[in-house]
Every structure is written in structure tokens, then in C-alpha cells.
Amino acid sequence: MRVAIVGAGPAGLYSAIQLRLAFADAEIEIVERNPEDVTWGFGVVFSDTALDFLAGDDPDTHALILPQMQRWRDLTIDLHGQRITIDGIGFAAIGRLRLIQLLTRRARSLALEPRFGVALESIEKYADFDLVIGADGLNSLLRSSGEFGTSQRQMDNHFIWYGTRKPFATLTQTFRDSAYGRFNAHHYRYAADMSTFIVETDASTWQAAGFADLEESRTRAICEEIFADVLEGAPLVCNHSCWRTFPLLRNERWFDGNRVLLGDALHTAHFSIGSGTRLAMEDAIALVKALRENKQDIAAGLSAYQASRQPIVDKLVAAAGRSARWYEEFARHMDLPAWEFADAYIRRGGRIDDERLRALSPRFMAGLESYRAGS
């Protein structure tokens, strides 16, 4: 079996690893447009058990990544300086570049050699391959080469992805008023000395602040000013940091002939639920499992991949959509008292009631019930 993988981010690299483990004699070519050791962004976050799916089928990769992750057990909501801890909502994080480096190391240990710095102009060079996997992200070249029933729309809020050298104890959601309007920061450490710091605001505030016309240095300075009490003098760090709106991408068909999509080339899930990288790696597992169970029959394997995986992805993407809608109205939610705001935040996905929250976060629930009794 000859396989070409377009993209050597987590989705592409883990596809290659899974293919090698399942089909030792497969010929696998991996191409990536970025040079080696270059990527955009900072840390990526997972739920605290998100890598458990690796432990059974691929303990070597699990053992390679897990020690490199920062972990914590609580989530913090900071509304106008009033901090509320939601216990039991654990997370783990790792630098995006570090994760790619570890997966590259794992691939090479399996005699796979990604070709970095290769900018494809066409997929046609792989016309004689048995399978072509599009793991090339939102602006997928492979997706543009086929008929996948693609739909995409942009959300209204604007966000910008920074880093900072201030490590935070937990994943924290900080909400602040400013002279420009209302802002949110999603921040968490992903290394002992480094954190992700995503700044978000609604469209009207973004426009009123004039961000569209500001130089990068001035934009960064404004964000540092708004969150000065949180950063405590630590500067924000750029890495292709620019204002964006989040894209909601879907595809009716996950494959076209022998071309198949996974990860952000196939679907996006809002960053507020921290599942994008996990979804991409689980897509790779599902794809290879379907090919293995169908004895390398490409047509049958790709059909089985979509049939088995899509219901799971649809459920997670729907939860991400509900979370995203809450964030689109976060400025309005900020008028709530802090305890009610935190309660609305943790229930934004629509899947947590009092009983479940009491089991997950007993200390938070005790505080909430005390607030309710006194209000």
C-alpha cells in the first residue's frame, strides 16, 4: 500500500505512526510545507484524561508525550478580579511545537521520514498512490482538490493567540472591562516557564478599538494594558499573532475516491473546549482501524471510517458549538454576579446538571449552593 500524507502536524504525523504500526510494509510519504521546528501558535490544551486513548494501542507514543505535559486539576474563573475555582475540571497542556517534535521523533523511530519545507502546488503528483490523506489544516490543498461538500462560516468574535513567560497555576478564564469594551483571556501554562494567552473580544469592541488599523506592537501593548493585573509585568510574546475570527468548517463527505480528510482539514471545534488536537489524533486512529478491519480495501475502509467516526465527531463538535455561542455573548454574561457567571460558564455546553456538577466539582457546588442560599 502506497500512502501520501499531506501535512506533518499532529494529525499527519500520527496518521503515519498508526499506519506504520498497522501495516509494516506500507510505503508512506509525508510532506509538510513548513520547515522543521517551525509552527505557529503556542501551547495546546487537552482534558486531563485526553491522552488515555493512546495508552492501550500505542503505549510508546503515550510514554513519550505524557512526561512533557503540564497538568492541573482545577479551572479558575476570574471576573473583574473576583476569582472562583471550579475543582475537578482537570487539564493537561504541551507546546504545539514540542508535540510536533515528539511525534516526529516517534515517526523516525519507525523508519518514517517527514519531508519538511515542501510546498505542494497540486495533489496530482500522488495520482498513482493507493491513498492520499489530507492532514493539511484549515486551508487544505487536498480538500480543494476534491468534492467533499464543504461548508464554512466565520464566527463574529475576534481573538489573537499570544504567549507569555508567566506560568499560571491553572487554566484560567479572565474577564475584564476596559476603556475599549469587554475582553476575555484564556490562559494556561504549557511549559514550566511559558503559557498560552489568547485574548478575545466581540466584534463591536474590536471595531471600536480600531484594531484593524493598528500596528502589531500597539495591539500587543493594548492587550498588555487590559490584562496588566494578570500579567504582572510579563510581556506578551508573538508568534504569527494576529486577530482572527474562528472558522466553523464542516464536510458532508469525508473522502472522495482515494482522498480522505482528517483533523482541521475535515472539521473544526472551537478552542474553548480544548479538543482540536485530540480530535485530529483520534481521527487518525479511526482511519487506520477502518483500513485494517477492511484488510486494506481502500473504498470499504474509507466508508467505514466516516460511518464509525462521524457520529462521535458530530457530538463533540456540537458541544464545541454550544460553547462557542456562549463566548459570542460573553460580554452580556459579564453583568451577572460572579457565582452566577461561573455557573453559567461551566454549564455552557448544556450537558451538566446539579447532580453531575456535585460529583465533578464538590467544592464549587458547595460554594454555589451557599451563594444561592444567601442570595
N, C-alpha and C positions, 0 to 999 in steps of 0.2 A: 504494500500500500504506500503510495506516494502522497504526502500531505504537505501543503504550504500553509503557513500561519502568518498572517499579515498583522503585525503589532506585537511588540515584546514588552507590554505592560503586564500586570498581574494576570489578566485573562489569557493573553497569548502564551506567556511562559508556562502557566500552569496547565494549559492545554497540551503543550509539548511534553511536559513531565508526565502527565496522565497517559498520553499516547505511548510514550516510551515504556512505561510500566505495564501497559496492557498489550502492546504489540512490539516486541523486542526487535523485530526485523523491519519495522516501518522506516521508510525514508522520509525524514522530517526536515523541512526548511523553514526557518524563522527569520523574518525580516522586520526591521524597525527603522523608522525614519530618523529618530533622534540618535545622536552619538551615545556611546556607552557612558554611564554615570551622569546622564543629563535627564532631568524630568522637570515638570512644573509642579508647583504646589509644595506643601509641607507634610504634615502628618495625616494619616488616615486612621479612623476610629472604628472599632468593632465592639459589639456587645462582649461582655466578659467571657462568654462561652462560644463566641463565634468561630473559633478555630477548632472546636471539638470535632467538627466534621472531618478534619484531617487525621485525627489521631488513629482511627481504626484502619483506614485504607492506605494511608501514607504517613506512617509514624516518623520517617526520616525527615520529611519536609516539616512536619509539626515540631519535631525536636529542634530543627534549625531555626525556626521563626520564633517560637514561644519565648525563649530566654531573652530575645531582643525587644520584647514589648514592655511598655509601661502599663501598669494595671492599677485600678482603684475600684472601690465598692460603692461609692455614693455619687450622687448628682447634686449640684448646687444651683439654686435659682437665686439671682441677685437682682432685685427690683428696687431701683432708686436707693441702693445701698443697704436695703434690708435683705439679709441672706437667710434662705431656708434650705435645709439639707433634706434631700429625699434619699433615704437609705435603701440599700439593696438593689439599686439600679446600676450594676457594675459595668465597666467598660475596659477595653484594652486598646492601646494605640501604638503605632510604629510609623516612622518616617516613610513616606511613599518611595523615596529613592532607596532607602535601606531595604525595604521589602523587595523591590525590583532587583537589587544587588544579590540578596539572599536567594531569590528564585533563579537568578542567572547562575549563581554558583551551583545550585541543585541541578539545574539543567545540564551544566557542563560535566557534573559528576556522572551523568547518564549518557555521556558522549553526544550531547546536543550542543550546537554552536550557533547561537543567535548572531545574525549579521546586522550590526548597528550602523546607522548613518546611511541607510539605503532608502532613497526617496522614490517610490514606485510612481510611475505615470499611468500605468494600466495593469489590470489583473490578467491580461491576455497571455502574459508570459507563462502562466500556470495552466494554460488550456489543456495540457496533456496530463495534469495531476489528477489523482483519484478524488481528492478532497481539498477544498480551499476554505480556510477558516478566517473569518473577518473578526479580529480582535483589535481593530484599529480605531476604536473610540467613536465619539460623537460624530465627527466628520469623516466617517468611514468611506474609504475608497471602494472597498468591496461592496458595501451596501449600495453605493451609487452605480455599481456595475450590473445590478440585477433588479428583479421585480419582487419587492418584499412587502408591498402595501404599507409604506412608511407614512406616518403622520407625526408632526412635531409642532408644538406651540411653546412660546416663551411665557414664563410667569412674570408677574409685574414687579416684584421686589428686586432691588439691586443688591449684590453682595460683592465683596472683594476679599481675596484669600491672602492673608499675611502670615508671617511667623513672628515670634518674639523669643528672646533668650530668657524670659522669665518663666520658670516652670510653675504650673498650677497644680494644686493638690488633687483636684477632681475635674471632671468635665463640668464646666460652669456656663450657664446661660445668663448673661448680664444685660440688663435693660436700662437705658439712660435717656433722660430728656436732655436737650441741648438747645442752643440758640437757633440751630438749623431745623430741628424737629426731633423725632424719636429714632433711636438706634438700638440694635441688638448686637452683641458679640457672642459667638460660640468659641470657647477657648478651652484647650486641654493640652497637657504635656504629651509629647510623643518620644522624648528622649530625656535623659536626666537634666539637660540644660537647655531644652528647646520645646516650644509649644506652638501649636496652630492657633491662629487668631483670625477668625472670619467675622468681618463687620458687615452688617446687613441693615438696610433701611427701605422704607416704602418708596414708591415711585414719585409721589408728590414731594417728599422731603429731599430725595435725590435731585430732583429738578430745581427746587427752591435753593438748595445749597450751591448750585452751579457746577456740580462735579463734572459734567460733560465737557466743560471748557477749562478745567484746572489741570496744571501740570502734576505729574506723579508725586513730586516732593510736597506740594501743597496739599494734595489729597491725603497723603500719609500723615502730615502734620495735623490736619483737622481730626483725623481718626485718633491720633495720639492724644489730642486735646480732649476729645469727648470721653475717652476711657482712661484719663490720666490717673484717676484714683485706683484703677485696676492694674495698670501697667507699672505704677510706682517708679517712673523714670526709665523703664526699659523701652528702647525704641522698637518700632515695628520694622520687620525685615521683609523686603520684597523678593519675589521670585516669579517673574511674569505676572505680577499682581496688577489686576485691572478690574474695573467694575464690569459685572456681567449680570444677566438675568438667567435664571435656571431653566434649562430646556426640558420639556416633558416629551420624550421620544417613545414611540411605540411602533411595532411592526406586526402586521397581521400574519405574514408568512416568515418563518424563521430561517427558511432555506429556499434556494432557487437552484434547481439542478443539483450540482455538487458543491455549491457555495452556501456556507452557513454562517450565521452571526451569533455572537455571544457578548456578554458584558455591555458596556455603554454603546457599542455599535448596534445592539439589539434593543435595549431598554434603559431608561434612566430612573433612578429612585432618589428623591430629594435628600440632600446631605443631612438633613435634620434627624434622620433615623439611623445614619451611620452604617448602611448596609450595601453600598455600591460595590466595594471591592469584594466583600463576601459573596454577593450575588454573582459577580463575574467568575470567581473561582469555583463556585458551585455549578454554574453553567458548564464549565469545562469538565467537571466530574460527571455531570448528567450526560453530556455529549459522548464522552468516551465510553461510559457504561452502556449507552444505547448502541454504539457501534460494536462493542464487544458481545453484547447479548444477541445481536443480529449477525454475528460472525463476519464482520467487515462488509456486509451488504450495505453500501452507502445509502441508497434510496430508502431502504427499510429502516436503517439506523437513524437517518435524519428525521423521518416521520415519527419514529418512536421518541426521539429527543424532544421534539416540540410537544407531542401528546403527553408525555410524562412530566415535563418540566414547566410548561406554561401555566397550569393551574397554581403551582407553588409561587411562581414569579408574580402572577396576577394578584395574588393575595398580599404579597409583600409590597408591591407597587401601589396597590390601593391604600394600604396603611401609610405609605410614604406620601401619597396624595392628600390624605386627610391631615397629616402633619404639616404639609406644605401650605394648605389652605389656612391653618391656624396661624402660621407665620406671616402670611399675607395680610392678616388683620392684627398682628401683634401690637401695633400702636394703639388700637382701640382697647385691647385687653389690658394694657398698662394702666388704665384707670381703675382697675379692680384693686381691692386690698391685697396685700402680699400673699396671705394664705389662700385666698380665693384664686389669685393669679396662678400660684404654684399648682393648685388643684386642677385648674383648667388646663395647664400645660401638660401635666402628666397623663391626663385623660384625653388628650387631643386626638389620639388615634382611634378612639371610640371602642376600645376593647378592654378597658379596665373599669370594674365597678368597685364599690367599697370593700366587698369581701376579698377580692383578689388583691387590692391595694393593701389591705390589712395584713395579708400573708406576705406580700413582697416587701413592704416598707412599714413595718410596725411602728417605728419611732415617728415617722412622718405622719402616719394615720392617727397616732395618739395626739400629736400636736394639732392636727386639723380638727379632730373631734373636740379638743379643748377649746380651740378658737370658735367652733360652731356653738358650743355650749355658752360661751361668753358673749357672743355677738347678738 
